[in-house]
Amino acid sequence: MNEKQLQRAMKLIAIAGDAKSMAIRAMSVAEDNHDIAEAKKILKEAQTTLHKAHNIQTAWMTAEMNGEKVEKTILLIHSQDHFMAADIMMTVADKFIGLAEQLELEHAKGNEADS
């Protein structure tokens, strides 16, 4: 793997890891603090970050389609795993926060009915 590809792989791993961590933090904020608005804000930031990782991946694939030789290494596969894990975590976080929001609304309605 040449230096350029090594840098791409490491950058993809780092950015995808950041996005995944943000998605997990968003779920924690929704669960622990019951702060749906903040959780959504964090998740939106995570999605923006993951988009940066997607741009790296897309540029890499485009370069290969344009004739750049891309050596298939464990590091390349590992970087793709990180990207996919972050992408999946984004979907899970979105669903989790949606459910948390629904529960908060139902809880609020229940309290209103008790009043």
N, CA, C and O atoms as a Tinker XYZ file with bonds, in Angstrom:
   460  protein
     1  N      0.869000   -1.173000    0.000000    73     2
     2  CA     0.000000    0.000000    0.000000    64     1     3
     3  C      0.912000    1.231000    0.000000    63     2     4     5
     4  O      1.802000    1.365000    0.839000    81     3
     5  N      0.667000    2.120000   -0.957000    73     3     6
     6  CA     1.514000    3.305000   -1.025000    64     5     7
     7  C      1.105000    4.318000    0.050000    63     6     8     9
     8  O      0.075000    4.166000    0.708000    81     7
     9  N      1.931000    5.347000    0.212000    73     7    10
    10  CA     1.726000    6.344000    1.264000    64     9    11
    11  C      0.373000    7.064000    1.128000    63    10    12    13
    12  O     -0.309000    7.316000    2.121000    81    11
    13  N      0.004000    7.386000   -0.109000    73    11    14
    14  CA    -1.264000    8.083000   -0.349000    64    13    15
    15  C     -2.447000    7.226000    0.111000    63    14    16    17
    16  O     -3.364000    7.722000    0.765000    81    15
    17  N     -2.419000    5.959000   -0.230000    73    15    18
    18  CA    -3.506000    5.067000    0.159000    64    17    19
    19  C     -3.499000    4.810000    1.664000    63    18    20    21
    20  O     -4.558000    4.684000    2.279000    81    19
    21  N     -2.325000    4.733000    2.249000    73    19    22
    22  CA    -2.213000    4.562000    3.697000    64    21    23
    23  C     -2.860000    5.751000    4.408000    63    22    24    25
    24  O     -3.607000    5.576000    5.371000    81    23
    25  N     -2.570000    6.956000    3.928000    73    23    26
    26  CA    -3.154000    8.152000    4.527000    64    25    27
    27  C     -4.670000    8.165000    4.358000    63    26    28    29
    28  O     -5.392000    8.540000    5.282000    81    27
    29  N     -5.156000    7.762000    3.194000    73    27    30
    30  CA    -6.610000    7.693000    2.979000    64    29    31
    31  C     -7.256000    6.734000    3.970000    63    30    32    33
    32  O     -8.278000    7.050000    4.581000    81    31
    33  N     -6.648000    5.559000    4.122000    73    31    34
    34  CA    -7.212000    4.544000    5.017000    64    33    35
    35  C     -7.243000    5.048000    6.452000    63    34    36    37
    36  O     -8.250000    4.893000    7.143000    81    35
    37  N     -6.158000    5.646000    6.899000    73    35    38
    38  CA    -6.108000    6.129000    8.277000    64    37    39
    39  C     -7.092000    7.279000    8.500000    63    38    40    41
    40  O     -7.720000    7.367000    9.555000    81    39
    41  N     -7.222000    8.150000    7.516000    73    39    42
    42  CA    -8.170000    9.260000    7.621000    64    41    43
    43  C     -9.605000    8.733000    7.653000    63    42    44    45
    44  O    -10.432000    9.213000    8.428000    81    43
    45  N     -9.891000    7.749000    6.812000    73    43    46
    46  CA   -11.225000    7.150000    6.790000    64    45    47
    47  C    -11.546000    6.503000    8.131000    63    46    48    49
    48  O    -12.654000    6.656000    8.644000    81    47
    49  N    -10.589000    5.785000    8.698000    73    47    50
    50  CA   -10.783000    5.146000   10.010000    64    49    51
    51  C    -11.052000    6.195000   11.079000    63    50    52    53
    52  O    -11.974000    6.047000   11.881000    81    51
    53  N    -10.256000    7.246000   11.092000    73    51    54
    54  CA   -10.399000    8.279000   12.121000    64    53    55
    55  C    -11.735000    9.011000   12.007000    63    54    56    57
    56  O    -12.424000    9.200000   13.009000    81    55
    57  N    -12.096000    9.415000   10.816000    73    55    58
    58  CA   -13.337000   10.175000   10.641000    64    57    59
    59  C    -14.560000    9.299000   10.903000    63    58    60    61
    60  O    -15.506000    9.729000   11.562000    81    59
    61  N    -14.541000    8.075000   10.388000    73    59    62
    62  CA   -15.662000    7.167000   10.641000    64    61    63
    63  C    -15.779000    6.860000   12.126000    63    62    64    65
    64  O    -16.885000    6.779000   12.661000    81    63
    65  N    -14.646000    6.690000   12.792000    73    63    66
    66  CA   -14.657000    6.449000   14.240000    64    65    67
    67  C    -15.250000    7.613000   15.003000    63    66    68    69
    68  O    -15.998000    7.418000   15.961000    81    67
    69  N    -14.919000    8.830000   14.580000    73    67    70
    70  CA   -15.502000   10.015000   15.216000    64    69    71
    71  C    -17.018000   10.028000   15.035000    63    70    72    73
    72  O    -17.756000   10.290000   15.984000    81    71
    73  N    -17.481000    9.747000   13.823000    73    71    74
    74  CA   -18.921000    9.744000   13.547000    64    73    75
    75  C    -19.632000    8.685000   14.386000    63    74    76    77
    76  O    -20.708000    8.932000   14.931000    81    75
    77  N    -19.031000    7.524000   14.483000    73    75    78
    78  CA   -19.634000    6.442000   15.276000    64    77    79
    79  C    -19.712000    6.837000   16.750000    63    78    80    81
    80  O    -20.728000    6.599000   17.403000    81    79
    81  N    -18.648000    7.437000   17.270000    73    79    82
    82  CA   -18.641000    7.880000   18.663000    64    81    83
    83  C    -19.707000    8.933000   18.915000    63    82    84    85
    84  O    -20.365000    8.921000   19.955000    81    83
    85  N    -19.878000    9.848000   17.959000    73    83    86
    86  CA   -20.907000   10.878000   18.103000    64    85    87
    87  C    -22.301000   10.256000   18.118000    63    86    88    89
    88  O    -23.160000   10.685000   18.887000    81    87
    89  N    -22.532000    9.255000   17.278000    73    87    90
    90  CA   -23.838000    8.592000   17.240000    64    89    91
    91  C    -24.126000    7.912000   18.575000    63    90    92    93
    92  O    -25.248000    7.965000   19.079000    81    91
    93  N    -23.119000    7.284000   19.134000    73    91    94
    94  CA   -23.283000    6.629000   20.444000    64    93    95
    95  C    -23.544000    7.676000   21.519000    63    94    96    97
    96  O    -24.384000    7.469000   22.396000    81    95
    97  N    -22.828000    8.801000   21.458000    73    95    98
    98  CA   -23.043000    9.884000   22.422000    64    97    99
    99  C    -24.461000   10.439000   22.294000    63    98   100   101
   100  O    -25.098000   10.753000   23.300000    81    99
   101  N    -24.955000   10.559000   21.070000    73    99   102
   102  CA   -26.316000   11.057000   20.861000    64   101   103
   103  C    -27.335000   10.139000   21.544000    63   102   104   105
   104  O    -28.283000   10.613000   22.170000    81   103
   105  N    -27.136000    8.840000   21.420000    73   103   106
   106  CA   -28.053000    7.904000   22.083000    64   105   107
   107  C    -27.964000    8.034000   23.596000    63   106   108   109
   108  O    -28.982000    7.969000   24.285000    81   107
   109  N    -26.762000    8.215000   24.113000    73   107   110
   110  CA   -26.588000    8.379000   25.560000    64   109   111
   111  C    -27.276000    9.635000   26.070000    63   110   112   113
   112  O    -27.896000    9.621000   27.133000    81   111
   113  N    -27.167000   10.717000   25.313000    73   111   114
   114  CA   -27.832000   11.966000   25.708000    64   113   115
   115  C    -29.342000   11.772000   25.727000    63   114   116   117
   116  O    -30.022000   12.258000   26.631000    81   115
   117  N    -29.860000   11.070000   24.741000    73   115   118
   118  CA   -31.300000   10.803000   24.699000    64   117   119
   119  C    -31.730000    9.933000   25.874000    63   118   120   121
   120  O    -32.774000   10.170000   26.482000    81   119
   121  N    -30.930000    8.937000   26.187000    73   119   122
   122  CA   -31.296000    7.998000   27.249000    64   121   123
   123  C    -31.041000    8.574000   28.645000    63   122   124   125
   124  O    -31.931000    8.565000   29.496000    81   123
   125  N    -29.835000    9.070000   28.874000    73   123   126
   126  CA   -29.441000    9.487000   30.217000    64   125   127
   127  C    -30.007000   10.849000   30.607000    63   126   128   129
   128  O    -30.432000   11.044000   31.745000    81   127
   129  N    -30.012000   11.786000   29.669000    73   127   130
   130  CA   -30.432000   13.153000   29.970000    64   129   131
   131  C    -31.850000   13.460000   29.505000    63   130   132   133
   132  O    -32.408000   14.504000   29.841000    81   131
   133  N    -32.421000   12.559000   28.741000    73   131   134
   134  CA   -33.754000   12.768000   28.167000    64   133   135
   135  C    -33.807000   14.079000   27.380000    63   134   136   137
   136  O    -34.827000   14.768000   27.360000    81   135
   137  N    -32.695000   14.404000   26.739000    73   135   138
   138  CA   -32.593000   15.645000   25.968000    64   137   139
   139  C    -32.606000   15.295000   24.479000    63   138   140   141
   140  O    -31.559000   15.148000   23.848000    81   139
   141  N    -33.801000   15.168000   23.945000    73   139   142
   142  CA   -33.977000   14.742000   22.556000    64   141   143
   143  C    -33.415000   15.781000   21.591000    63   142   144   145
   144  O    -32.784000   15.425000   20.595000    81   143
   145  N    -33.635000   17.047000   21.875000    73   143   146
   146  CA   -33.135000   18.101000   20.978000    64   145   147
   147  C    -31.616000   18.056000   20.882000    63   146   148   149
   148  O    -31.062000   18.173000   19.789000    81   147
   149  N    -30.940000   17.890000   22.004000    73   147   150
   150  CA   -29.470000   17.815000   21.996000    64   149   151
   151  C    -29.009000   16.536000   21.293000    63   150   152   153
   152  O    -28.023000   16.548000   20.557000    81   151
   153  N    -29.717000   15.447000   21.521000    73   151   154
   154  CA   -29.364000   14.185000   20.866000    64   153   155
   155  C    -29.472000   14.315000   19.352000    63   154   156   157
   156  O    -28.610000   13.831000   18.619000    81   155
   157  N    -30.527000   14.965000   18.889000    73   155   158
   158  CA   -30.698000   15.173000   17.444000    64   157   159
   159  C    -29.596000   16.067000   16.887000    63   158   160   161
   160  O    -29.105000   15.846000   15.780000    81   159
   161  N    -29.217000   17.065000   17.652000    73   159   162
   162  CA   -28.145000   17.975000   17.230000    64   161   163
   163  C    -26.826000   17.203000   17.084000    63   162   164   165
   164  O    -26.110000   17.375000   16.097000    81   163
   165  N    -26.515000   16.370000   18.051000    73   163   166
   166  CA   -25.289000   15.572000   18.006000    64   165   167
   167  C    -25.343000   14.604000   16.832000    63   166   168   169
   168  O    -24.349000   14.426000   16.129000    81   167
   169  N    -26.500000   13.976000   16.614000    73   167   170
   170  CA   -26.634000   13.031000   15.512000    64   169   171
   171  C    -26.468000   13.736000   14.166000    63   170   172   173
   172  O    -25.869000   13.176000   13.247000    81   171
   173  N    -26.980000   14.934000   14.041000    73   171   174
   174  CA   -26.819000   15.693000   12.799000    64   173   175
   175  C    -25.332000   15.982000   12.559000    63   174   176   177
   176  O    -24.854000   15.890000   11.429000    81   175
   177  N    -24.615000   16.326000   13.610000    73   175   178
   178  CA   -23.170000   16.556000   13.504000    64   177   179
   179  C    -22.458000   15.254000   13.105000    63   178   180   181
   180  O    -21.518000   15.270000   12.311000    81   179
   181  N    -22.913000   14.147000   13.656000    73   179   182
   182  CA   -22.334000   12.847000   13.309000    64   181   183
   183  C    -22.568000   12.530000   11.829000    63   182   184   185
   184  O    -21.688000   12.002000   11.148000    81   183
   185  N    -23.758000   12.859000   11.348000    73   183   186
   186  CA   -24.065000   12.621000    9.936000    64   185   187
   187  C    -23.190000   13.476000    9.027000    63   186   188   189
   188  O    -22.746000   13.010000    7.978000    81   187
   189  N    -22.939000   14.712000    9.418000    73   187   190
   190  CA   -22.050000   15.592000    8.656000    64   189   191
   191  C    -20.633000   15.010000    8.634000    63   190   192   193
   192  O    -19.960000   15.028000    7.603000    81   191
   193  N    -20.197000   14.500000    9.770000    73   191   194
   194  CA   -18.874000   13.892000    9.864000    64   193   195
   195  C    -18.800000   12.633000    9.005000    63   194   196   197
   196  O    -17.822000   12.423000    8.287000    81   195
   197  N    -19.823000   11.803000    9.079000    73   195   198
   198  CA   -19.817000   10.579000    8.270000    64   197   199
   199  C    -19.815000   10.911000    6.783000    63   198   200   201
   200  O    -19.244000   10.172000    5.981000    81   199
   201  N    -20.445000   12.007000    6.416000    73   199   202
   202  CA   -20.445000   12.428000    5.014000    64   201   203
   203  C    -19.006000   12.703000    4.541000    63   202   204   205
   204  O    -18.664000   12.422000    3.393000    81   203
   205  N    -18.177000   13.249000    5.425000    73   203   206
   206  CA   -16.761000   13.470000    5.091000    64   205   207
   207  C    -16.069000   12.130000    4.822000    63   206   208   209
   208  O    -15.273000   12.014000    3.891000    81   207
   209  N    -16.375000   11.132000    5.634000    73   207   210
   210  CA   -15.800000    9.805000    5.422000    64   209   211
   211  C    -16.300000    9.221000    4.104000    63   210   212   213
   212  O    -15.541000    8.587000    3.371000    81   211
   213  N    -17.568000    9.435000    3.812000    73   211   214
   214  CA   -18.135000    8.944000    2.554000    64   213   215
   215  C    -17.434000    9.585000    1.364000    63   214   216   217
   216  O    -17.193000    8.928000    0.351000    81   215
   217  N    -17.107000   10.873000    1.488000    73   215   218
   218  CA   -16.387000   11.556000    0.409000    64   217   219
   219  C    -15.016000   10.942000    0.170000    63   218   220   221
   220  O    -14.578000   10.828000   -0.975000    81   219
   221  N    -14.339000   10.548000    1.235000    73   219   222
   222  CA   -13.037000    9.881000    1.096000    64   221   223
   223  C    -13.224000    8.562000    0.366000    63   222   224   225
   224  O    -12.488000    8.251000   -0.570000    81   223
   225  N    -14.207000    7.792000    0.795000    73   223   226
   226  CA   -14.473000    6.496000    0.176000    64   225   227
   227  C    -14.820000    6.660000   -1.302000    63   226   228   229
   228  O    -14.325000    5.912000   -2.146000    81   227
   229  N    -15.659000    7.626000   -1.611000    73   227   230
   230  CA   -16.063000    7.866000   -2.995000    64   229   231
   231  C    -14.878000    8.291000   -3.855000    63   230   232   233
   232  O    -14.718000    7.821000   -4.981000    81   231
   233  N    -14.048000    9.185000   -3.318000    73   231   234
   234  CA   -12.858000    9.622000   -4.056000    64   233   235
   235  C    -11.919000    8.445000   -4.316000    63   234   236   237
   236  O    -11.308000    8.347000   -5.380000    81   235
   237  N    -11.814000    7.567000   -3.343000    73   235   238
   238  CA   -10.951000    6.397000   -3.472000    64   237   239
   239  C    -11.465000    5.480000   -4.585000    63   238   240   241
   240  O    -10.693000    5.016000   -5.424000    81   239
   241  N    -12.765000    5.228000   -4.582000    73   239   242
   242  CA   -13.343000    4.367000   -5.615000    64   241   243
   243  C    -13.238000    5.016000   -6.992000    63   242   244   245
   244  O    -12.966000    4.343000   -7.987000    81   243
   245  N    -13.455000    6.321000   -7.039000    73   243   246
   246  CA   -13.350000    7.042000   -8.311000    64   245   247
   247  C    -11.930000    6.967000   -8.855000    63   246   248   249
   248  O    -11.724000    6.756000  -10.050000    81   247
   249  N    -10.956000    7.140000   -7.974000    73   247   250
   250  CA    -9.552000    7.057000   -8.394000    64   249   251
   251  C     -9.255000    5.676000   -8.970000    63   250   252   253
   252  O     -8.575000    5.556000   -9.989000    81   251
   253  N     -9.765000    4.637000   -8.316000    73   251   254
   254  CA    -9.528000    3.277000   -8.823000    64   253   255
   255  C    -10.207000    3.094000  -10.180000    63   254   256   257
   256  O     -9.624000    2.499000  -11.087000    81   255
   257  N    -11.429000    3.598000  -10.326000    73   255   258
   258  CA   -12.126000    3.469000  -11.609000    64   257   259
   259  C    -11.403000    4.238000  -12.714000    63   258   260   261
   260  O    -11.505000    3.894000  -13.892000    81   259
   261  N    -10.674000    5.279000  -12.323000    73   259   262
   262  CA    -9.917000    6.073000  -13.295000    64   261   263
   263  C     -8.508000    5.537000  -13.530000    63   262   264   265
   264  O     -7.680000    6.203000  -14.152000    81   263
   265  N     -8.242000    4.345000  -13.034000    73   263   266
   266  CA    -6.979000    3.692000  -13.347000    64   265   267
   267  C     -5.946000    3.654000  -12.239000    63   266   268   269
   268  O     -4.905000    3.018000  -12.399000    81   267
   269  N     -6.206000    4.326000  -11.104000    73   267   270
   270  CA    -5.243000    4.256000   -9.998000    64   269   271
   271  C     -5.275000    2.846000   -9.411000    63   270   272   273
   272  O     -6.344000    2.314000   -9.110000    81   271
   273  N     -4.115000    2.259000   -9.255000    73   271   274
   274  CA    -4.038000    0.921000   -8.672000    64   273   275
   275  C     -4.259000    1.022000   -7.162000    63   274   276   277
   276  O     -3.554000    1.756000   -6.470000    81   275
   277  N     -5.227000    0.289000   -6.671000    73   275   278
   278  CA    -5.513000    0.257000   -5.242000    64   277   279
   279  C     -5.214000   -1.152000   -4.742000    63   278   280   281
   280  O     -5.879000   -2.122000   -5.106000    81   279
   281  N     -4.205000   -1.227000   -3.905000    73   279   282
   282  CA    -3.812000   -2.522000   -3.344000    64   281   283
   283  C     -4.811000   -2.909000   -2.251000    63   282   284   285
   284  O     -5.065000   -2.142000   -1.322000    81   283
   285  N     -5.360000   -4.091000   -2.380000    73   283   286
   286  CA    -6.331000   -4.576000   -1.397000    64   285   287
   287  C     -5.557000   -5.154000   -0.215000    63   286   288   289
   288  O     -4.951000   -6.222000   -0.305000    81   287
   289  N     -5.596000   -4.423000    0.886000    73   287   290
   290  CA    -4.860000   -4.829000    2.089000    64   289   291
   291  C     -5.820000   -4.953000    3.264000    63   290   292   293
   292  O     -6.978000   -4.541000    3.189000    81   291
   293  N     -5.323000   -5.519000    4.330000    73   291   294
   294  CA    -6.116000   -5.612000    5.559000    64   293   295
   295  C     -6.490000   -4.209000    6.039000    63   294   296   297
   296  O     -7.600000   -4.001000    6.531000    81   295
   297  N     -5.578000   -3.246000    5.901000    73   295   298
   298  CA    -5.873000   -1.879000    6.327000    64   297   299
   299  C     -7.007000   -1.268000    5.492000    63   298   300   301
   300  O     -7.862000   -0.565000    6.031000    81   299
   301  N     -7.014000   -1.526000    4.211000    73   299   302
   302  CA    -8.101000   -1.038000    3.359000    64   301   303
   303  C     -9.428000   -1.651000    3.810000    63   302   304   305
   304  O    -10.427000   -0.948000    3.961000    81   303
   305  N     -9.426000   -2.942000    4.019000    73   303   306
   306  CA   -10.637000   -3.631000    4.475000    64   305   307
   307  C    -11.064000   -3.106000    5.845000    63   306   308   309
   308  O    -12.252000   -2.903000    6.099000    81   307
   309  N    -10.094000   -2.890000    6.717000    73   307   310
   310  CA   -10.369000   -2.373000    8.056000    64   309   311
   311  C    -11.007000   -0.981000    7.974000    63   310   312   313
   312  O    -11.947000   -0.682000    8.710000    81   311
   313  N    -10.499000   -0.143000    7.087000    73   311   314
   314  CA   -11.068000    1.203000    6.946000    64   313   315
   315  C    -12.509000    1.136000    6.450000    63   314   316   317
   316  O    -13.353000    1.921000    6.883000    81   315
   317  N    -12.790000    0.207000    5.552000    73   315   318
   318  CA   -14.158000    0.038000    5.060000    64   317   319
   319  C    -15.073000   -0.496000    6.162000    63   318   320   321
   320  O    -16.240000   -0.115000    6.248000    81   319
   321  N    -14.540000   -1.375000    6.996000    73   319   322
   322  CA   -15.314000   -1.878000    8.140000    64   321   323
   323  C    -15.701000   -0.737000    9.076000    63   322   324   325
   324  O    -16.836000   -0.673000    9.548000    81   323
   325  N    -14.759000    0.158000    9.340000    73   323   326
   326  CA   -15.047000    1.301000   10.208000    64   325   327
   327  C    -16.142000    2.178000    9.602000    63   326   328   329
   328  O    -17.048000    2.632000   10.302000    81   327
   329  N    -16.045000    2.407000    8.303000    73   327   330
   330  CA   -17.055000    3.221000    7.638000    64   329   331
   331  C    -18.433000    2.574000    7.755000    63   330   332   333
   332  O    -19.406000    3.241000    8.108000    81   331
   333  N    -18.516000    1.290000    7.462000    73   331   334
   334  CA   -19.810000    0.596000    7.519000    64   333   335
   335  C    -20.358000    0.538000    8.945000    63   334   336   337
   336  O    -21.562000    0.685000    9.156000    81   335
   337  N    -19.477000    0.324000    9.922000    73   335   338
   338  CA   -19.925000    0.294000   11.317000    64   337   339
   339  C    -20.510000    1.649000   11.717000    63   338   340   341
   340  O    -21.533000    1.716000   12.400000    81   339
   341  N    -19.860000    2.711000   11.292000    73   339   342
   342  CA   -20.365000    4.056000   11.593000    64   341   343
   343  C    -21.701000    4.295000   10.904000    63   342   344   345
   344  O    -22.619000    4.862000   11.497000    81   343
   345  N    -21.807000    3.867000    9.673000    73   343   346
   346  CA   -23.049000    4.039000    8.922000    64   345   347
   347  C    -24.195000    3.280000    9.594000    63   346   348   349
   348  O    -25.299000    3.807000    9.730000    81   347
   349  N    -23.936000    2.072000   10.001000    73   347   350
   350  CA   -24.954000    1.273000   10.693000    64   349   351
   351  C    -25.323000    1.921000   12.025000    63   350   352   353
   352  O    -26.498000    1.986000   12.386000    81   351
   353  N    -24.310000    2.401000   12.757000    73   351   354
   354  CA   -24.577000    3.034000   14.048000    64   353   355
   355  C    -25.425000    4.282000   13.874000    63   354   356   357
   356  O    -26.240000    4.605000   14.738000    81   355
   357  N    -25.243000    4.980000   12.773000    73   355   358
   358  CA   -26.035000    6.167000   12.484000    64   357   359
   359  C    -27.514000    5.792000   12.353000    63   358   360   361
   360  O    -28.386000    6.485000   12.877000    81   359
   361  N    -27.783000    4.700000   11.657000    73   359   362
   362  CA   -29.159000    4.230000   11.482000    64   361   363
   363  C    -29.756000    3.819000   12.826000    63   362   364   365
   364  O    -30.900000    4.157000   13.133000    81   363
   365  N    -28.982000    3.094000   13.617000    73   363   366
   366  CA   -29.453000    2.657000   14.929000    64   365   367
   367  C    -29.740000    3.868000   15.815000    63   366   368   369
   368  O    -30.771000    3.916000   16.486000    81   367
   369  N    -28.835000    4.841000   15.818000    73   367   370
   370  CA   -29.020000    6.034000   16.655000    64   369   371
   371  C    -30.259000    6.811000   16.240000    63   370   372   373
   372  O    -31.013000    7.290000   17.087000    81   371
   373  N    -30.467000    6.933000   14.946000    73   371   374
   374  CA   -31.642000    7.652000   14.453000    64   373   375
   375  C    -32.918000    6.970000   14.948000    63   374   376   377
   376  O    -33.835000    7.641000   15.422000    81   375
   377  N    -32.980000    5.659000   14.841000    73   375   378
   378  CA   -34.159000    4.915000   15.310000    64   377   379
   379  C    -34.310000    5.018000   16.825000    63   378   380   381
   380  O    -35.414000    5.203000   17.337000    81   379
   381  N    -33.190000    4.896000   17.535000    73   379   382
   382  CA   -33.210000    4.954000   18.998000    64   381   383
   383  C    -33.741000    6.306000   19.471000    63   382   384   385
   384  O    -34.594000    6.369000   20.356000    81   383
   385  N    -33.236000    7.374000   18.882000    73   383   386
   386  CA   -33.654000    8.714000   19.284000    64   385   387
   387  C    -35.126000    8.936000   18.933000    63   386   388   389
   388  O    -35.855000    9.575000   19.691000    81   387
   389  N    -35.559000    8.415000   17.795000    73   387   390
   390  CA   -36.968000    8.494000   17.433000    64   389   391
   391  C    -37.855000    7.787000   18.446000    63   390   392   393
   392  O    -38.910000    8.301000   18.818000    81   391
   393  N    -37.430000    6.613000   18.891000    73   391   394
   394  CA   -38.199000    5.888000   19.909000    64   393   395
   395  C    -38.186000    6.623000   21.243000    63   394   396   397
   396  O    -39.202000    6.690000   21.934000    81   395
   397  N    -37.027000    7.172000   21.598000    73   395   398
   398  CA   -36.934000    7.931000   22.850000    64   397   399
   399  C    -37.865000    9.136000   22.814000    63   398   400   401
   400  O    -38.526000    9.456000   23.802000    81   399
   401  N    -37.905000    9.799000   21.663000    73   399   402
   402  CA   -38.786000   10.958000   21.509000    64   401   403
   403  C    -40.253000   10.532000   21.632000    63   402   404   405
   404  O    -41.052000   11.210000   22.278000    81   403
   405  N    -40.588000    9.430000   21.022000    73   403   406
   406  CA   -41.965000    8.922000   21.089000    64   405   407
   407  C    -42.342000    8.585000   22.533000    63   406   408   409
   408  O    -43.449000    8.892000   22.977000    81   407
   409  N    -41.430000    7.960000   23.255000    73   407   410
   410  CA   -41.690000    7.628000   24.656000    64   409   411
   411  C    -41.869000    8.884000   25.505000    63   410   412   413
   412  O    -42.740000    8.937000   26.374000    81   411
   413  N    -41.041000    9.889000   25.247000    73   411   414
   414  CA   -41.167000   11.157000   25.976000    64   413   415
   415  C    -42.538000   11.789000   25.728000    63   414   416   417
   416  O    -43.177000   12.287000   26.655000    81   415
   417  N    -42.983000   11.763000   24.469000    73   415   418
   418  CA   -44.293000   12.333000   24.130000    64   417   419
   419  C    -45.417000   11.559000   24.798000    63   418   420   421
   420  O    -46.351000   12.155000   25.336000    81   419
   421  N    -45.333000   10.248000   24.767000    73   419   422
   422  CA   -46.361000    9.426000   25.406000    64   421   423
   423  C    -46.366000    9.631000   26.908000    63   422   424   425
   424  O    -47.426000    9.649000   27.533000    81   423
   425  N    -45.192000    9.784000   27.486000    73   423   426
   426  CA   -45.082000   10.025000   28.927000    64   425   427
   427  C    -45.715000   11.373000   29.275000    63   426   428   429
   428  O    -46.441000   11.493000   30.262000    81   427
   429  N    -45.434000   12.381000   28.454000    73   427   430
   430  CA   -46.015000   13.711000   28.678000    64   429   431
   431  C    -47.528000   13.681000   28.560000    63   430   432   433
   432  O    -48.231000   14.321000   29.342000    81   431
   433  N    -48.037000   12.928000   27.568000    73   431   434
   434  CA   -49.486000   12.811000   27.411000    64   433   435
   435  C    -50.109000   12.103000   28.600000    63   434   436   437
   436  O    -51.198000   12.461000   29.048000    81   435
   437  N    -49.414000   11.099000   29.106000    73   435   438
   438  CA   -49.892000   10.374000   30.282000    64   437   439
   439  C    -49.953000   11.271000   31.503000    63   438   440   441
   440  O    -50.889000   11.180000   32.297000    81   439
   441  N    -48.976000   12.124000   31.656000    73   439   442
   442  CA   -48.979000   13.072000   32.787000    64   441   443
   443  C    -50.091000   14.092000   32.647000    63   442   444   445
   444  O    -50.703000   14.481000   33.642000    81   443
   445  N    -50.367000   14.536000   31.414000    73   443   446
   446  CA   -51.457000   15.480000   31.178000    64   445   447
   447  C    -52.813000   14.837000   31.517000    63   446   448   449
   448  O    -53.696000   15.491000   32.073000    81   447
   449  N    -52.961000   13.562000   31.179000    73   447   450
   450  CA   -54.214000   12.864000   31.425000    64   449   451
   451  C    -54.424000   12.663000   32.929000    63   450   452   453
   452  O    -55.561000   12.647000   33.400000    81   451
   453  N    -53.333000   12.508000   33.679000    73   451   454
   454  CA   -53.425000   12.310000   35.129000    64   453   455
   455  C    -53.773000   13.593000   35.854000    63   454   456   457
   456  O    -54.246000   13.556000   36.990000    81   455
   457  N    -53.542000   14.739000   35.206000    73   455   458
   458  CA   -53.776000   16.038000   35.857000    64   457   459
   459  C    -55.230000   16.398000   35.932000    63   458   460
   460  O    -55.577000   17.458000   36.452000    81   459
